[in-house]
Amino acid sequence: MGGQGRSYGSQVLIFVAAAVYLGWGVWDVPLASGYTDPVRKVRPQDEALYSSISIGMAERGEWLTPRFLGRLAFVKPVMAFLPAAVFAGVFGDSLWSLRLFSVLCGAGVLTLLWRWQGWAAMLLLAANPLFFLLARRNMTDVPVLCAVVLSLYLWGKSERGAGAALAWGILTKSVAGFIPALFMWRGWGRTVGLAMLLVAPWHLYQLAVNREWYWKEHVLDEHLQWGLLTPENAAAEGHLRFYATRAWEWDPVLAVLAPLALGFCLYRKRYVEAAWLGVSVLTLFGFGYRNATYLLPVFAAAAAGARGSALGWAAAVLLAARLWTGGISHAAPEAVEPTGALAEYQALGRKNGLIIDGVADEFVATTMHLARVQYMLPGDARTLAATNIDFAGRGIIANAGTFRGLAEPLETVLLVRSEAEMQELLDAAAGRDFLLRAERLGGLRMGGRRVLRAINGWVVALSD
C-alpha cells in the first residue's frame, strides 16, 4: 500500500501535527455549536447528551452504565461515553477534556490514512469540513471511524489487532462499527469471533443487571425502530436527495471524487478500499433514520480510494484554500441561544431546579452542574416519537395536570399543549425556576417570581 514502510518518528510527527490541527481552540468552541446538517441547520445536540452522560459516569464512578437526567440511557454502547468520562475524571469536565478523545481519534485516522494510503488520502480527509467539525466534538462519529480504519489497516497483518479494533467500533456505535466485518473475507471467523468475545461482556452485564431497559431501549428502539425500520424523520426528502444535497454542501470535491475512486479501485484491484466505499454508500440507504453525519465514512473511504502525487498536491492546495477562505475554521461558532441566560443562572448557584422552555439549549444545561434540569415541551405524549419504554407510565413524562415535583429521574419531560397549560405548570411548580423565551412574558403570570434581564431572547424567572 501507499504508506508502508513509514518510520516510527515520522508517524509520531504526523500524529502530533494532526492533533494540533484538529484540536487547536476546541476549548473555546461552545458545546453543541455549529451545524452537522448545513442544509437544515441542525446542531450537534448529541454532543451535549454524550457529555452529560460522560460527566455523570465520572462523578458517580459508574463506568459501565450510562444515565441521562437520572434515568438509564442505553442510546449507545459504553465506549460512546467511557473515554470522555475517563478524561473528565482525570482532568475535570472541561470542553477540551470532553473532546480530547475525539481529537486524538481524528489524528489517528489521518495518521493511519497517511501510512496506509499516502499523502493524498490524508490531506483530502483533513480538508473535509465535516470530518474537521466532528473531530472537534464529543461525538461517536470520529472514534468509530478510527476503529474502522484501524481494523481495515490491521486486517491481513494481525487478526487479533483487527478483531480488537472491530470490537472497539461495535462498542462505540454498534452496527456502524461492524461494517468492516462485512468484507473481511480472509480470516473472517477468527477476527469476528474475537471481536464478539470482547463485545459480549458489556452486553451480557447490562442484560443481567438492567434487562428490561437495555432490551427495550438499546435493542428494540435504537437498533430496530430507529435503525432498520423507518422512524419519523424531520427531513422530508428521500434518502437519495437527502444525502446527495448534504454531500455536495459539505464537500463537492469528495462528492465528485467518490464514484471515480470506486471505479479506480476496482480497476486497480484494490478491493478492500472499493468494498469500504461501496458498503459505506449502501448503508446510507439501509438505515431508516437519515443523518448528515452518516456521510463521514463515505468521505473517508473516498479519500482512501484516491492516490497519486498529483492528487496529493491538489489536496494540499484544497486544504490551504479552505483554511484561507474559512471553509474550515478554528474560530468558535456561535453558541446556542439560551447559553448566556444559562450562564447567568449557573453563577447564582440556585438549588431550586430549572425547567427549560423547549430544547433550544440542545441539552447544554444538563452539563452545567445545576441542581436539576427538566424540559417543558409542546404537545402531549402522542406527539413524541414512539418508544418501547412507557415513559409516561413510569412518570418520566408528565404534564401540567400530573406534575407532582417528583425526584429524579421522574418527571424529566413536562408536556404542555397550550399557554393555559403552561400557566398551570408555572403555578404547580411553585418551587422551581424557569428559563423562558422572553416573548412569553406578556401572556404568563409569574406568580411572584423575579424575572432577570433578557439575554439573547431568553429570561430566567426565579422562584422565591
Secondary structure, 3 states (H helix, E strand, C coil): CCCCCCCHHHHHHHHHHHHHHHHCCHHHCCCCCCCCECCCCECCHHHHHHHHHHHHHHHHCCCCCCEECCEECCCCCHHHCHHHHHHHHHHCCCHHHHHHHHHHHHHHHHHHHHHHHCHHHHHHHHCCHHHHHHHCCCCCHHHHHHHHHHHHHHCCCCHHHHHHHHHHHHHHHCHHHHHHHHCCCCCHHHHHHHHHHHHHHHHHHHHHHCHHHHHHHHHHHHHHHHHHCCCCCCCCCCHHHHHHHHHHHHCHHHHHHHHHHHHHHHHCCCHHHHHHHHHHHHHHHHCCCCCHHHHHHHHHHHHHHCCCHHHHHHHHHHHHHHHHHCCCCCCCCCCCCCHHHHHHHHHHCCCCCEEEECCCCCCHHHHCCCCCEEEEEECCHHHCCCCCCCCCCCCCEEECCCCCCCCCCCCCEEEECCHHHHHHHHHHCCCCEEEEEHHHHHHCCCCCCEECCCECCEEEEECC
